Structure formats: structure tokens, C-alpha cells
Amino acid sequence: MRASSLVPAVVMLVGALNPAGAQQKTAATLSGVVRDLAGAAVPNARVQVADHRRSVNTGPDGRFTLRGLPAADTLHVIVGRIGFRPVHLVLSLVAGDNDVAVELEPVAQTLDAMRTEVEQAGVFGVVGDTAFDIIAGARVTLTNRSSGDRLTNELGQFAMDTVKAGANMLEVRKPGFKPRLLSFMHPPKGGTRLAIWMTPLPPGASPRASELPNRTVQALFEYRGRTRWQNSGAAVITRELLTKYGTGMRLDQAIEQMPSQYSRAVRVRTLHVMVDGDTMPSMTVADFNADDVELVELYPPGTNFVAAIRSGRGMRRTNPPQSISRMRGAGAGAEIPPDPAGVAWIWLRR
């Protein structure tokens, strides 16, 4: 059975093999298989039951078994492996044997955008496909700006004149193509020129495949709010920095190679991990490959973001903070502790 990545899903399970004796059992066994989208087994994928701190890795055939789990409880299960998007599940087990099948989606191996600094103020550039043909009518959105979407012209060009210095993210979408989410560092003076490549969808793909998931869209809106009150202890790391310091490394190792304003933020080993729009309480920064990541937000102890979670007051100067309410218990089975040591918000490449 297929499970959607990074979206809580109720998965239908095969019930106890002996229904008559199930009432006398208090424990459940969760077994299953993890495959990729082509149907091939995924070995060494980690299957974690977050609520009970239980985990196991899949074998060479992609199969796994976890015994002694509580029956009837609602469990938060995370399935992941480096190079794939984590799958976030909410399961209700019956006493006895339960079986589930999970598909993992590979992280997109897209072409990095080409970036150069120029004297002209703002951000501008061209959007094309992977055959290097121009794409007219693509919608380009600067995520930390409240308005001002741009459509590429007949030459595939776009321009935005007001851009905040520092880390920024662009969302690019066009029907018939996979959506892009890319990060860049904008200089204090001058501007940024980008060349962005989009991957065509395969024939017969759903039109929804050209849009980002709803939870990711909401998380992008909240990203704009967080950038307005990041204090000196927070760090935002773009794809450009990850490429410079961390090609072929684990994410935590890559960040430790960076200047101290970045590396000191990741030294807190108990950072609570968020991935795109979902909270992943059993994952750590070390569970990710730097090559699979587009941008990282690090909020160690003492930052405004962590203080907002601990106080429950939310984010100042923003609309109602959906991310705070979701992390404080609104998400099914996915809750951030009320007093986290820190938060790492990881954006995977698209």
C-alpha cells in the first residue's frame, strides 16, 4: 500500500490472523516492506515508532518487524533513509499481527540554479527546462515577501526589485513541470541573477504534481514570519553554502565545517527536526545528507523561535502562528516538546 511522504496518513493494516484470540492479546506486531517508486526493495531504511522510542532497519529485502507494540494506541511512525523523503504515518494497530507497505520517494536530483552577483539591484533571471529551452509563463514567488509574484515573459525572464539581503527562497511552478524550491544569498548591495531549470512531468502525471503539498505551502508562509524576528543566535544555511562545505557529507558534518555563526548552532545534538511542513520528533540532523537539502534554519537555545514555543505566545509581527500550534500538539502524533533545546527546520531539494 502506498503512503504519501511527509503527510500524516491513516494506513489500512492487515488485522490479527486469529480474531477470536485477539481480545486476549495486549501487544501488537508491526511488519512490512519498504520499496521505492519503481517497486524495488529499500534496504537499511529506518522505521521509527516515535512515541515509544522503538526503531529497526529494513533488511536486504526491504522488510522489517517490530514486536511488543501497544495495541489500540495511535502511533506515530516515521520511515526514512538518506536520499529519500521521509514518510510520516499515523497508525492504529490491532492486537496481533499487522502489516503495512510503504513507498519512499527519492529526493529530487535537480540541477542547481546558477547564481551570480551583479550591480543592478533586485533579483532577476531566466527559467528554462532541463533541455535548456526557455519556459514562458512560469510563476516565480519570493517566499519571504508578502506579495509580488512574477510570471516569466516570452523569453523566460523575470525580475523583482525589492529583495531582503541574506538568505532567501524562491518557489517556481508551471503546469506540466515539477515545482522548484531554491535558496540563494542576496548581497547587501547590488543584485542576484539566477538561471533556474525545471524538470518536465512524465506523461499522464496528475496536475497536482505541478504544485507543492499544502503543508509545504503553509510552512513557506510561516518562513516569511520567522525571518522577520530571527535574532543573532539563529542561522540560515542556503544550498550555496551546503555545496561549498558539504558535498558528499552528512548534514551535521557539513554544517560543522562552516564558520562559527553556523556551526555553533548545530552543536546542540537534541535539536528538534522539522522537514518541509512536518515535525519529525525521532530524526536528527545527522539523518540527512547535505546533497539532499536546499536550506536549513537552525534555532538553538535562546533564540526567539524557541522562546515562542516555550512560552506559547507565538510569533510576533505575523498572522496567527500555525507552526507553533501544530508543533504544540495540533499535528496527529507529531508534537514538539514544550521546552525543546532547539529546532532545526530542514527544506529538502525540489
Backbone torsions as a table, in degrees:
resi	resn	phi	psi	omega
1	MET	NA	140.7	-176.4
2	ARG	-88.9	139.2	176.8
3	ALA	-120.9	136.4	-178.5
4	SER	-75.1	138.3	-179.6
5	SER	-76.8	139.8	174.3
6	LEU	60.7	19.7	174.0
7	VAL	-129.8	123.5	179.6
8	PRO	-55.0	132.5	-176.8
9	ALA	-139.4	138.9	172.6
10	VAL	-86.4	121.6	-174.3
11	VAL	-104.6	130.6	176.8
12	MET	-73.5	129.1	-176.0
13	LEU	-114.3	151.5	171.5
14	VAL	-76.4	124.8	-173.0
15	GLY	-75.6	-174.2	-179.6
16	ALA	-58.5	138.9	-178.9
17	LEU	-71.6	-19.2	-179.3
18	ASN	-125.6	79.9	-175.0
19	PRO	-56.2	-34.5	-176.4
20	ALA	-64.2	-32.8	-178.3
21	GLY	-96.9	0.4	-174.6
22	ALA	-65.6	-33.2	-176.3
23	GLN	-64.5	-22.2	-178.2
24	GLN	-88.8	-5.5	-178.5
25	LYS	-97.4	144.2	177.8
26	THR	-114.3	-7.9	-177.2
27	ALA	-114.9	154.2	178.4
28	ALA	-123.7	151.9	174.8
29	THR	-116.4	129.2	177.3
30	LEU	-109.3	118.3	177.1
31	SER	-123.8	163.1	177.6
32	GLY	174.2	-172.7	-179.1
33	VAL	-136.5	143.7	177.9
34	VAL	-116.5	126.1	-179.8
35	ARG	-128.5	163.9	171.6
36	ASP	-90.2	-177.8	-174.7
37	LEU	-67.9	-18.8	176.7
38	ALA	-88.0	-1.5	178.6
39	GLY	91.0	2.2	179.9
40	ALA	-81.1	143.6	178.5
41	ALA	-62.1	143.9	177.4
42	VAL	-111.4	101.5	178.0
43	PRO	-78.0	159.7	175.4
44	ASN	60.1	24.1	170.3
45	ALA	-80.4	140.1	-179.3
46	ARG	-90.7	128.4	175.4
47	VAL	-110.8	115.1	-174.0
48	GLN	-118.9	133.4	170.4
49	VAL	-100.0	100.2	-168.9
50	ALA	-63.1	-39.9	-173.8
51	ASP	-67.3	-23.0	-174.2
52	HIS	-121.6	10.1	176.9
53	ARG	53.0	42.0	176.3
54	ARG	-111.9	142.0	178.2
55	SER	-154.2	158.5	176.8
56	VAL	-155.6	152.1	176.0
57	ASN	-98.6	146.7	176.6
58	THR	-71.1	150.9	177.7
59	GLY	-82.7	-174.2	-179.8
60	PRO	-58.4	-26.7	179.0
61	ASP	-91.0	6.6	179.3
62	GLY	80.1	4.1	-175.7
63	ARG	-94.0	156.7	179.0
64	PHE	-148.9	160.3	175.1
65	THR	-145.5	132.4	173.9
66	LEU	-124.7	120.0	-177.7
67	ARG	-106.1	162.0	174.4
68	GLY	74.4	27.1	176.9
69	LEU	-87.1	152.7	-178.7
70	PRO	-72.7	132.1	176.4
71	ALA	-77.6	150.8	175.1
72	ALA	76.9	-17.8	177.8
73	ASP	-72.8	152.8	171.2
74	THR	-89.5	121.4	-174.1
75	LEU	-112.5	145.0	174.6
76	HIS	-100.9	114.8	-176.0
77	VAL	-117.1	132.7	178.5
78	ILE	-119.2	130.0	177.0
79	VAL	-119.1	125.3	-177.9
80	GLY	-157.9	159.5	173.2
81	ARG	-155.6	147.5	178.6
82	ILE	-55.3	133.1	-178.4
83	GLY	96.8	-7.1	-179.9
84	PHE	-127.4	154.6	173.7
85	ARG	-75.3	132.5	177.9
86	PRO	-62.7	146.0	174.5
87	VAL	-105.3	131.6	-172.2
88	HIS	-115.1	113.2	-173.1
89	LEU	-120.4	148.5	169.8
90	VAL	-119.3	116.3	-172.9
91	LEU	-121.5	143.1	169.9
92	SER	-114.7	110.7	-175.1
93	LEU	-89.0	147.9	171.7
94	VAL	-97.7	160.2	176.5
95	ALA	-63.6	136.7	-179.0
96	GLY	102.1	-142.1	-172.8
97	ASP	-93.3	135.1	175.8
98	ASN	-130.6	145.4	-177.7
99	ASP	-135.5	140.6	-178.8
100	VAL	-142.7	147.0	174.8
101	ALA	-118.4	134.0	-175.6
102	VAL	-127.2	138.7	173.3
103	GLU	-109.1	132.6	176.4
104	LEU	-103.8	135.6	178.8
105	GLU	-97.1	126.4	177.8
106	PRO	-61.6	144.6	172.0
107	VAL	-66.1	136.7	-174.9
108	ALA	-59.0	128.9	173.5
109	GLN	-96.5	75.2	-174.9
110	THR	-94.2	162.2	175.4
111	LEU	-73.0	130.9	175.6
112	ASP	-63.8	144.2	173.4
113	ALA	-65.6	145.9	175.6
114	MET	-92.1	127.1	-175.4
115	ARG	-124.1	135.6	172.8
116	THR	-137.0	148.0	175.2
117	GLU	-90.0	139.0	-177.7
118	VAL	-133.9	168.4	-178.7
119	GLU	-75.9	-32.1	-178.4
120	GLN	-65.3	133.9	-178.1
121	ALA	-71.1	151.6	177.1
122	GLY	99.7	-173.8	175.4
123	VAL	-123.4	135.2	-178.9
124	PHE	-153.4	166.4	-178.7
125	GLY	169.5	-156.1	-175.8
126	VAL	-137.9	146.2	177.5
127	VAL	-115.4	130.6	177.8
128	GLY	-139.1	176.8	177.0
129	ASP	-98.3	-180.0	-175.5
130	THR	-72.0	-8.8	171.3
131	ALA	-92.6	5.5	178.4
132	PHE	66.6	30.0	169.3
133	ASP	-94.0	145.0	-178.4
134	ILE	-69.1	153.5	177.7
135	ILE	-122.0	111.3	175.2
136	ALA	-89.4	148.9	176.4
137	GLY	79.2	12.3	174.2
138	ALA	-76.3	140.2	-179.8
139	ARG	-93.9	123.1	-178.2
140	VAL	-112.5	123.6	-176.5
141	THR	-124.3	128.0	173.6
142	LEU	-86.9	115.8	-167.2
143	THR	-71.3	-27.0	179.5
144	ASN	-98.1	34.3	176.3
145	ARG	-134.5	134.9	-171.7
146	SER	-71.5	-21.1	-179.1
147	SER	-154.5	176.5	172.5
148	GLY	104.1	37.0	172.0
149	ASP	-58.6	150.5	177.2
150	ARG	-127.7	141.8	171.9
151	LEU	-102.6	135.4	177.2
152	THR	-66.9	144.2	-179.2
153	ASN	-81.9	-170.4	-176.0
154	GLU	-65.3	-13.6	176.1
155	LEU	-100.8	7.6	-179.7
156	GLY	77.0	15.7	-173.7
157	GLN	-97.4	152.8	174.0
158	PHE	-145.0	162.4	178.1
159	ALA	-154.8	141.2	174.1
160	MET	-133.5	129.1	-172.2
161	ASP	-93.2	-17.5	-177.3
162	THR	-118.5	108.0	-177.3
163	VAL	-136.5	133.6	179.8
164	LYS	-72.7	137.1	176.0
165	ALA	-65.7	146.0	-179.9
166	GLY	106.7	-155.8	-175.4
167	ALA	-73.7	132.4	178.1
168	ASN	-135.7	159.7	172.9
169	MET	-130.4	141.4	175.0
170	LEU	-114.5	136.6	169.4
171	GLU	-106.1	131.5	-179.8
172	VAL	-127.7	127.4	-179.9
173	ARG	-143.7	151.3	-178.8
174	LYS	-159.9	129.1	177.3
175	PRO	-52.3	134.3	-178.8
176	GLY	93.6	-1.7	-179.6
177	PHE	-132.0	152.8	173.5
178	LYS	-68.0	136.6	179.6
179	PRO	-67.1	148.6	177.8
180	ARG	-113.3	142.9	172.6
181	LEU	-131.6	116.1	-174.5
182	LEU	-136.9	149.9	-176.7
183	SER	-110.6	156.2	175.2
184	PHE	-159.2	155.6	175.6
185	MET	-97.9	122.4	-179.9
186	HIS	-98.3	132.8	-175.8
187	PRO	-74.1	156.4	177.7
188	PRO	-61.7	-33.3	177.1
189	LYS	-126.6	149.7	-179.1
190	GLY	86.2	-154.2	-174.7
191	GLY	-147.3	-174.9	-177.0
192	THR	-129.6	130.7	174.1
193	ARG	-109.7	131.6	-177.4
194	LEU	-123.6	143.4	167.2
195	ALA	-117.1	118.5	-170.5
196	ILE	-117.9	133.6	-178.3
197	TRP	-114.0	134.7	-179.9
198	MET	-115.5	146.2	-178.0
199	THR	-98.7	125.0	178.4
200	PRO	-64.4	145.7	174.7
201	LEU	-74.3	150.4	176.9
202	PRO	-68.5	157.5	178.5
203	PRO	-57.3	138.4	178.2
204	GLY	83.6	1.8	-179.7
205	ALA	-68.4	149.0	178.7
206	SER	-64.8	143.2	175.4
207	PRO	-57.8	-27.6	178.6
208	ARG	-63.6	-20.3	-179.6
209	ALA	-67.9	-13.7	177.0
210	SER	-88.1	-1.2	-178.2
211	GLU	-117.6	152.1	173.5
212	LEU	-74.2	151.0	175.1
213	PRO	-57.3	149.7	-176.8
214	ASN	-57.8	-39.9	-178.8
215	ARG	-66.1	-33.9	177.8
216	THR	-70.1	-38.5	177.1
217	VAL	-61.3	-44.2	178.4
218	GLN	-63.4	-40.4	-180.0
219	ALA	-65.0	-34.3	177.1
220	LEU	-65.5	-39.2	176.6
221	PHE	-61.1	-41.5	-179.9
222	GLU	-69.9	-28.7	176.6
223	TYR	-59.4	-40.4	178.2
224	ARG	-59.7	-40.2	178.5
225	GLY	-66.3	-40.4	-178.3
226	ARG	-66.2	-35.6	-177.5
227	THR	-66.7	-19.2	-177.5
228	ARG	-76.0	-21.9	-178.1
229	TRP	-134.1	29.2	171.6
230	GLN	-67.8	130.1	177.1
231	ASN	-98.3	-172.7	-169.9
232	SER	-66.2	-18.4	-178.2
233	GLY	-82.6	-15.3	-179.1
234	ALA	-83.6	157.9	178.6
235	ALA	-138.8	136.9	176.6
236	VAL	-121.6	122.8	-172.5
237	ILE	-115.5	121.0	-178.1
238	THR	-89.5	170.1	177.3
239	ARG	-58.7	-35.8	-179.7
240	GLU	-59.3	-44.8	178.1
241	LEU	-67.5	-39.6	179.2
242	LEU	-62.4	-39.4	178.3
243	THR	-66.9	-37.6	-178.1
244	LYS	-68.8	-39.8	-171.4
245	TYR	-108.7	-19.0	-165.5
246	GLY	-133.0	24.0	179.6
247	THR	-60.8	125.6	178.2
248	GLY	80.1	7.0	-178.5
249	MET	-107.3	162.9	165.1
250	ARG	-64.6	155.3	-176.5
251	LEU	-61.5	-43.9	-179.4
252	ASP	-63.8	-38.3	178.5
253	GLN	-65.6	-39.3	179.4
254	ALA	-63.4	-43.2	-177.8
255	ILE	-67.6	-33.8	179.6
256	GLU	-67.0	-19.3	177.5
257	GLN	-82.1	-9.6	-173.3
258	MET	-85.8	169.1	175.1
259	PRO	-55.5	161.0	-168.4
260	SER	-61.9	-29.4	-179.3
261	GLN	-64.4	-19.0	175.1
262	TYR	-99.9	-47.3	-172.0
263	SER	-66.0	-34.7	-177.5
264	ARG	-66.0	-26.7	-178.4
265	ALA	-72.3	-27.0	-177.4
266	VAL	-92.5	-3.4	-179.0
267	ARG	-72.7	-13.0	173.7
268	VAL	-78.8	106.7	-171.4
269	ARG	-74.2	-13.5	-176.5
270	THR	-99.9	22.2	177.0
271	LEU	-57.2	131.4	176.1
272	HIS	-79.3	130.7	-171.3
273	VAL	-97.3	130.7	168.6
274	MET	-112.9	138.8	178.5
275	VAL	-123.5	116.8	-174.9
276	ASP	51.4	-106.9	-178.5
277	GLY	-109.6	16.1	-175.7
278	ASP	-127.1	148.4	175.7
279	THR	-90.2	135.2	-176.2
280	MET	-124.2	82.2	-169.6
281	PRO	-66.7	-18.2	-177.1
282	SER	-103.9	2.9	-179.3
283	MET	-101.7	156.3	176.6
284	THR	-123.5	168.7	177.7
285	VAL	-60.3	-29.4	-179.7
286	ALA	-70.5	-11.1	179.8
287	ASP	-82.7	2.7	-176.1
288	PHE	-120.4	149.1	175.8
289	ASN	-94.7	133.1	-179.0
290	ALA	-58.7	-30.4	-179.7
291	ASP	-67.8	-17.6	-177.8
292	ASP	-96.0	0.7	-169.8
293	VAL	-112.0	138.3	177.7
294	GLU	-94.1	-41.5	-177.5
295	LEU	-155.9	148.5	177.9
296	VAL	-130.6	131.1	170.4
297	GLU	-107.3	127.0	-179.0
298	LEU	-118.0	123.8	-179.7
299	TYR	-124.6	89.4	178.9
300	PRO	-75.8	177.1	179.1
301	PRO	-55.0	143.0	178.2
302	GLY	94.4	-10.5	179.0
303	THR	-81.0	158.5	-177.5
304	ASN	-61.0	-35.5	-178.3
305	PHE	-63.6	-45.8	179.2
306	VAL	-66.4	-39.6	178.5
307	ALA	-62.0	-36.8	179.2
308	ALA	-65.3	-39.4	178.7
309	ILE	-66.1	-44.8	-176.9
310	ARG	-66.1	-37.0	-177.5
311	SER	-83.9	-24.4	-175.8
312	GLY	76.8	6.4	-177.7
313	ARG	-77.3	-22.7	179.4
314	GLY	90.7	-163.4	-174.2
315	MET	-100.9	127.7	175.2
316	ARG	-75.4	153.1	176.3
317	ARG	62.6	28.7	175.4
318	THR	-137.2	171.0	170.9
319	ASN	-68.4	174.0	-179.8
320	PRO	-48.4	127.2	-170.4
321	PRO	-76.8	88.0	-178.7
322	GLN	-60.5	-34.2	-178.4
323	SER	-64.2	-37.5	180.0
324	ILE	-66.4	-47.9	-178.0
325	SER	-64.3	-36.9	-179.6
326	ARG	-67.7	-42.7	-177.3
327	MET	-73.8	-21.1	178.9
328	ARG	-89.9	14.1	171.4
329	GLY	132.4	-5.6	-178.8
330	ALA	-73.7	-24.8	179.6
331	GLY	-78.9	138.5	-177.9
332	ALA	-67.7	111.1	176.5
333	GLY	73.1	4.3	-175.4
334	ALA	-128.1	94.0	-172.8
335	GLU	-128.2	131.8	175.6
336	ILE	-81.5	143.5	178.4
337	PRO	-60.9	150.7	-179.7
338	PRO	-69.8	-14.6	179.6
339	ASP	-133.5	62.3	-176.6
340	PRO	-68.7	149.9	174.2
341	ALA	-68.1	-25.8	-179.8
342	GLY	172.9	174.6	-177.2
343	VAL	-133.4	136.2	171.4
344	ALA	-117.0	117.2	178.8
345	TRP	-103.3	114.0	-173.5
346	ILE	-107.5	128.9	176.1
347	TRP	-108.7	117.7	-179.3
348	LEU	-79.2	156.2	-179.4
349	ARG	-67.8	143.3	174.9
350	ARG	-134.7	NA	NA
